[in-house]
Every structure is written in C-alpha cells, then in structure tokens.
Amino acid sequence: MTLVPEHSAAGSDAAALGLEALRARLAEDMALLNLPARPWVLPWEGKIAPDVDVLVIGAGMLGLCATAALRLHGVESVLCLDRAPQGQEGPWITFARMNTLRTAKTATGPALGVPSLTFRAWFVAQHGTAAWEVLDKIPRAQWMEYLNWYRTVLNLPVRNACEVTGIVPRGDGLFDVAVAGEAHPIRARRVIFATGIDGFGTGYIPPVVDGVDRRFYTHSADRISFEAFAGKRVGVVGAGASAMDNAATALEAGAASLDLFVRRPALPAIDKFSGVSSEGLVMGYLGLPDPIKWRIMRYGLDYPVPAPSDSTRRVFRHANARMHVASPVLRVTENGDGIVVQTPHGETALDFLVFATGFTCAPENRPELATIEPALRRWSDRFQPDAGEESMALGASPDLAPDFAFQAREPRDQGWVSHLYCFSFDATLTHGKLTSGVPALTEAANRLVRGVASSLLAEDAERYLNVFRAYDRAELRGDEWCPEQIVAGAVVSSTATGVPLQKGTAA
C-alpha cells in the first residue's frame, strides 16, 4: 500500500503546499505505526483462483474506510467497487441536501487512529488553524472533497461505474460477483456490503401513491432537478432532517409554495441518541442483551431524531412554507396536471410531492441479492419482542455476528453465509450506531477487519500451522561462543537449525 502525493488542480498555492506537507506527515505517521502491516494472507490453493481475497461493494465513506483498514492490516488483495462515477459516491453531492454535516467537526471518522488522516488535519493543512477555530460545522461538499483526498492519498483500489448485478456462492469457497457489462464475474473469498444508508433496501414510499403517475412524486434519495420546482406547488412528507433539507432546497429553487406533511402532532425535538452517546455505548453495545438492544432501537422509532435547528429555520424563514401537523397522508390522487393530497384535515393541491420517509431493509427486493437473500437470517427469525414492542422494520434487520458477518437461517448454509459481511446502516440493531454516521466509524472498521482476518486465518489454519513448522530461519548460528566455552556434556543438534546445543551442566 503506497501513498501517493496530492495533486490539487484548484485552490491556492498555499493550500497545495499544505496538502503536500500533510502527505509527508501522513507517511511519517504510518511509518511510526508500522503501517501498512506486512501482507500475511496465504495464496489460494483451490483449482480456480480468486481475483481478490476481499471484495468491498460500495466506495462511499464506509467502503473507503473498510478498504483502507483491510490494507493497513495486511490484507492486501482487496478491491472496492462503486456504481457511481468517481467523485459521486455516497450521498454527499447526490441526494444529501443539507448545508453542513450534523456531526461535530472534531469527529475522527475514517481516520483509523492516524491523526494526519482526520478531516481536521486535511482542513488545517489548507486553511490554517484560525479558520478551523471559527468553523462551526463541516460543509457537506467539503466532506466529499476530504473523502476524495482520503481515497487518493491512501491509493485505495477502487473501480467506479461498476454496478453489481448478482452474487452467487460457487461451492468451492469463492463467490462469483457479476458486474453489469462485464463478461466474467469477479471471484472473491469474502464480500463486504458497504452500501451506506440504503443498505439492503431502498427508499420507502408508502402505498398511498399506488396508481399515481411517477412524474408527480419521488423519494428524497432520488436525483431531483430542483430547478424544475420554480413556480410550482411542492409538498414534502416527513419531519426529519431529510424532509427539512428537501423542503428548504425546493424553496430556495423558487417553489411557489411548500407544504410539509407531518403525521405527528408536533415536530420531534429531543435527540435521544446524541444525549446518551458515549464511548461505552460505542464499544459495549454489541454485548447488550437482545431485549435491551431491541428496546433502545424501538424507542428510537418512537422518538425519532429531530431535524437540526438550523435546517428547520432554513425552511421557515420562507413565508410561503406551511406545516401540517397531525396530518398523515391518507390518499394521493391525480388532478389534471397536478395531484391532490388528502389528510384528516382536508385536501391540498400540489404539482409535486417528495417523500422524505426513510429507507426500508428489504433485500428480497434487490435483484442482485436474489440468490443469497433467502439464506440470510433476520432478527424476526429468532427474536420475539414483548407485546407492544413489535416492529416490522426492526424485525427485517439482519441478525449479524460480532464481526458484521451474516448468519444463516439454516445450519447447512452457515459456512458460505459467514463469509458475507453487512457493513451498512442495516447493522445498527446488532452493532449499534457504528455504521450510521461519522463518529464511530473507526471502531466499526476495526471490528470488521478483526473478523475478516480471523475468518481468513481459520480457513487456512492447517496451512498456517505448516508455515510455522517449516520456518527455519536460524537466530543462533553457532559463532556466538568459542569452542573452549563448551563444557563437558552430551552435545545434541537442533533439527531446525543444526546449531550445537548443550545438554547437561558444568561440573
């Protein structure tokens, strides 16, 4: 794993020099930490060789961090794929529409314990300490620039414009991973799904729009041409951060009106997860009893994360924004060139409707998962919550091992299923809020890599034992003492080194 220098096509000369100095500092930091580790994975001995030991699907923040962690820890044969063009991976400049990240600017994110890999180091290298001190929150587009730098400076093996269309266990310890437009699948020993917020599902759109022409509505995770909203009557369904971000963006694009439909009687106001966040919860959540995990996340559904204050103000500083509380959308019908949204309190005529209604874990609806999905165990397969605590959404979550590996519904499938890893938002119920944002990403990646390393080592355990047995590099060569220093006693020879060793003691 070699570091490559930063090539800045834009920005001041000072910023470019700062990044070059940071690259040098990063190389020094990694040398001090003995990173990357010496490659240790043994070559495959099967009839058909894999293309890579580990394939990572997704090159957003999670995928880049997983790829970097694997390579830093001596798993060298890694490839990361992403369906997006380079520089457009993840949500940051596609469907994320907030002005800034909600995470504290000091979060270390994917730095993996290396100070010069942090966003702070990257920012200060270009803009200086004074600019860092006055920075409130990280601008969203700037976070994407940082991730691009992270990928470049670590020389991560990423291939873009690669859409995975199928994953098939071969039966010989490998997976065939089909990629659209490619004649041959990629063969891998392990597959990590680092597919971000949408994970193993898709954006959830309620059935109230069944039968309505798709040109009248969309999900907030879709690509939206907001300039088309100029002069239009726009509605947004939802009360969270995404709802506010999309509503504000529509208003800023010149929407004639904006109606926000909130099913609750008031906007959520308390962020319980932030209020109880701690290193203890990051590191120890995995070991909590299942009923406690369930209740924590179930309460999270009852008390959803509120939109940030600045995002909410961004909407309601516009006089043409209206909020409908206690107003679940009951029905949507077409009306000529528009639609009519019905709530318990009446009807609202609109030109377009955006559903900021989150994501659902539904791998059965993902064509690329068709072969493997039936074998993957979910929480609903083995956990029964107490009465009143039921949740179809939580029950659909994958039931994961302590290393993010999937577990099988049937024992006969456990072998190959355990070689697939869920490193996406869907891991939250099992592992806590490690893969749902920036703050705990290093802990998540380290946990994942330890699991992958243990799995690869166990698979070749006998071969590693043979390597141990065959190791014969002599530490002593026999010239460390003089012949007259050898006292009476039987002389034996080491079978490994041939160095004479003394048996007995001096008289």
Residue pairs with C-beta under 8 A, 6 or more apart in sequence:
1 36
1 71
1 72
1 76
1 154
1 155
2 155
3 23
3 26
3 27
3 30
3 153
3 154
3 155
4 152
4 153
4 155
5 20
5 23
5 153
6 16
6 19
6 20
6 22
6 23
6 149
6 152
6 153
8 15
8 16
8 19
11 126
14 126
15 125
15 126
15 127
18 124
18 125
18 126
19 122
19 125
19 126
19 149
21 125
22 116
22 121
22 122
22 125
23 153
25 116
25 121
26 114
26 116
26 117
26 153
29 114
29 115
29 116
29 117
30 36
30 72
30 114
33 113
33 114
35 72
35 114
36 71
36 72
36 73
36 74
36 76
37 72
37 73
37 74
38 74
39 74
39 75
39 76
40 74
41 53
41 74
41 75
41 76
41 77
41 456
42 460
42 463
42 464
42 467
44 50
44 53
44 189
45 463
46 172
46 173
46 174
47 172
48 170
48 172
48 174
48 187
49 187
50 77
50 174
50 187
50 188
50 189
51 79
51 186
51 187
51 188
52 77
52 78
52 79
52 186
52 187
52 188
52 189
53 75
53 76
53 77
53 78
53 188
53 189
53 190
53 456
54 70
54 75
54 77
54 78
54 79
54 188
54 189
54 190
54 191
54 192
54 452
55 78
55 79
55 80
55 81
55 175
55 177
55 186
55 188
55 190
55 191
55 192
56 63
56 66
56 67
56 70
56 78
56 79
56 80
56 81
56 192
56 194
57 63
57 80
57 81
57 164
57 177
57 191
57 192
57 193
57 194
57 195
58 80
58 81
58 82
58 89
58 193
58 194
58 195
58 196
58 424
59 67
59 80
59 81
59 82
59 84
59 89
59 90
59 151
59 158
59 160
59 194
60 82
60 89
60 90
60 91
60 147
60 194
60 196
61 90
61 109
61 110
61 147
61 196
61 438
61 441
62 194
62 195
62 196
62 423
62 424
62 435
62 441
62 444
63 80
63 82
63 89
63 192
63 194
63 423
64 80
64 110
64 147
64 150
64 151
64 156
64 158
65 109
65 110
65 112
65 441
65 442
65 444
65 445
66 80
66 192
66 194
66 423
66 445
66 448
66 449
67 78
67 80
67 156
67 157
67 158
68 110
68 112
68 150
68 154
68 156
68 445
69 112
69 445
69 446
69 448
69 449
70 78
70 449
70 452
71 78
71 154
71 156
72 112
73 449
73 453
74 453
75 449
75 452
75 453
75 456
78 157
79 157
79 159
79 186
79 188
80 156
80 157
80 158
80 159
80 194
81 158
81 159
81 162
81 164
81 179
81 186
82 89
82 158
82 159
82 160
82 162
83 160
83 161
83 162
83 163
83 164
84 90
84 94
84 160
84 161
85 160
85 161
86 158
86 160
87 93
87 144
87 148
88 94
89 147
89 160
90 144
90 147
90 196
91 196
91 197
91 221
92 140
92 141
92 143
92 144
92 147
93 140
93 141
93 144
94 223
95 220
95 221
95 222
95 223
95 224
96 140
96 245
97 220
97 242
97 245
97 246
97 248
97 249
98 140
98 241
98 245
98 308
98 311
99 139
99 140
99 310
99 311
99 314
100 136
100 137
100 138
100 139
100 140
100 310
101 137
101 138
101 139
101 140
101 143
101 438
102 137
102 241
102 308
103 109
103 137
103 138
103 437
103 438
103 439
104 137
104 439
105 119
105 120
105 132
105 135
105 136
105 137
105 138
106 120
107 119
107 438
107 439
108 118
108 439
108 442
109 118
109 119
109 438
109 439
109 441
109 442
110 117
110 147
110 150
110 441
110 442
110 445
111 117
111 118
111 119
111 442
112 442
112 445
112 446
113 442
115 121
117 150
117 154
119 138
119 143
119 146
120 132
122 146
122 149
122 150
123 131
123 132
123 135
123 142
123 146
124 131
124 132
150 156
151 158
162 179
162 180
162 182
163 179
163 180
164 177
164 178
164 179
164 180
164 368
165 178
165 179
165 180
165 367
165 368
166 176
166 177
166 178
166 185
166 367
166 368
166 370
166 371
167 175
167 176
167 177
167 178
167 191
167 368
167 369
167 371
167 372
167 420
168 175
168 176
168 178
168 185
168 371
168 372
169 175
169 371
169 372
169 416
170 176
170 187
171 416
173 189
173 416
173 419
173 459
174 187
174 188
174 189
175 187
175 188
175 189
175 191
175 416
175 419
175 420
176 185
176 186
176 187
177 185
177 186
177 187
177 188
177 191
178 185
178 368
179 185
179 186
189 419
189 456
189 459
190 419
190 420
190 421
190 452
190 455
190 456
191 419
191 420
191 421
192 404
192 420
192 421
192 423
192 448
192 452
193 199
193 200
193 420
193 421
193 422
193 423
193 424
194 423
194 424
195 424
196 424
196 425
197 221
197 359
197 424
197 425
197 436
198 221
198 359
198 424
198 425
199 359
199 361
199 422
199 424
199 425
199 426
200 361
200 362
200 363
200 366
200 369
200 398
200 422
200 424
200 426
201 359
201 360
201 361
201 362
201 363
201 365
201 366
201 426
202 359
202 360
202 362
202 365
202 366
203 219
203 220
203 221
203 222
203 355
203 357
203 358
203 359
203 360
204 219
204 355
204 357
204 358
204 359
204 360
205 217
205 219
205 355
205 357
206 237
206 329
206 355
206 357
208 329
208 330
208 331
208 332
209 216
209 217
209 332
209 353
209 355
212 332
212 333
212 334
212 339
213 334
216 332
216 334
216 338
216 339
216 351
216 352
216 353
217 332
217 339
217 352
217 353
217 354
217 355
218 224
218 352
218 353
218 354
218 355
219 354
219 355
219 356
219 357
220 236
220 238
220 242
220 243
220 245
220 246
220 354
220 355
220 356
220 357
221 359
224 246
224 354
226 249
226 250
226 252
226 253
227 253
229 250
229 253
229 254
229 255
229 352
230 253
230 254
230 255
231 254
231 255
231 256
232 255
232 256
232 351
232 352
233 255
233 256
233 257
233 259
233 338
233 349
233 350
233 351
233 352
234 247
234 250
234 255
234 257
234 258
234 259
234 350
234 351
234 352
234 353
234 354
235 258
235 259
235 260
235 261
235 341
235 348
235 350
235 352
235 353
235 354
236 243
236 246
236 247
236 250
236 258
236 259
236 260
236 261
236 353
236 354
236 356
237 243
237 261
237 329
237 353
237 354
237 355
237 356
237 357
238 260
238 261
238 262
238 355
238 356
238 357
238 358
239 260
239 262
239 263
239 264
239 267
239 268
239 304
239 306
239 307
240 268
240 304
240 305
240 306
240 307
240 356
240 358
241 305
241 306
241 307
241 308
241 311
242 356
242 358
243 260
243 307
243 356
244 307
244 308
244 311
244 312
244 314
244 315
245 311
245 314
245 356
246 354
246 356
247 258
247 260
247 315
247 321
247 354
248 311
248 314
248 315
248 318
250 258
250 354
251 258
251 315
251 318
251 320
251 321
255 320
256 320
257 320
257 321
257 322
258 315
258 318
258 320
258 321
258 322
259 322
259 323
259 324
259 341
259 348
259 350
260 315
260 321
260 322
260 323
260 324
261 324
261 327
261 328
261 329
261 341
261 343
262 323
262 324
262 325
262 326
262 327
263 326
263 327
263 328
263 329
264 325
264 326
265 325
265 326
266 325
267 306
267 307
267 312
267 323
267 325
268 303
268 304
268 305
268 306
268 307
269 306
270 303
270 306
271 305
271 306
272 299
272 300
272 303
273 300
273 305
273 433
274 305
277 433
277 439
281 432
281 433
282 432
282 433
282 434
282 439
282 440
282 443
283 443
285 293
285 431
285 432
285 433
286 402
286 430
286 431
286 432
286 447
288 296
290 383
291 385
291 386
293 429
293 430
293 432
294 379
294 383
294 385
294 389
294 394
294 429
295 389
297 394
297 428
297 429
298 385
298 389
298 391
298 394
301 391
301 393
301 394
315 321
316 323
324 343
324 345
324 348
326 344
326 345
327 343
327 344
327 345
328 343
328 344
329 341
329 342
329 343
330 342
330 343
330 344
331 341
331 342
332 339
332 340
332 341
332 342
332 353
333 339
333 340
333 342
334 340
335 349
337 351
338 349
338 350
338 351
339 349
339 350
339 351
339 352
339 353
340 347
340 348
340 349
340 350
341 347
341 348
341 350
341 353
359 425
360 393
360 396
361 393
361 396
361 397
361 398
361 426
362 396
363 369
363 373
363 376
364 373
366 373
372 417
372 420
374 409
375 408
375 409
375 410
375 413
375 417
376 398
376 406
376 407
376 408
376 409
376 417
376 420
377 398
377 399
377 406
377 407
377 408
377 409
378 395
378 396
378 397
378 398
378 399
379 394
379 395
379 396
379 397
379 398
379 399
379 429
380 392
380 395
380 396
381 399
381 409
382 399
383 395
383 399
385 391
385 394
394 429
397 426
397 428
397 429
397 430
398 406
398 422
398 426
398 427
398 430
399 407
399 430
400 406
400 407
400 422
400 427
400 430
400 431
401 407
401 418
401 451
402 447
402 451
403 421
403 447
403 448
403 450
403 451
403 452
403 454
403 455
404 421
404 422
404 423
404 427
404 431
404 444
404 447
404 448
404 451
405 417
405 418
405 419
405 420
405 421
405 422
405 451
405 455
406 417
406 418
406 420
406 421
406 422
407 414
407 417
407 418
408 414
408 417
408 418
418 455
419 455
421 448
421 451
421 452
423 435
423 444
423 448
424 435
425 435
425 436
427 434
427 435
428 434
428 435
428 436
431 444
431 447
432 440
433 440
434 440
434 441
434 443
434 444
434 447
435 441
435 444
457 464
472 496
472 497
474 496
474 497
474 498
474 499
475 497
476 497
476 499
477 499
478 499
478 500
486 500
486 502
487 502
487 504
487 505
487 506
487 507
488 504
488 506
488 507
489 502
489 503
489 504
489 505
489 506
490 503
490 504
491 500
491 501
491 502
491 503
492 500
492 501
492 503
493 499
493 500
493 501
494 501
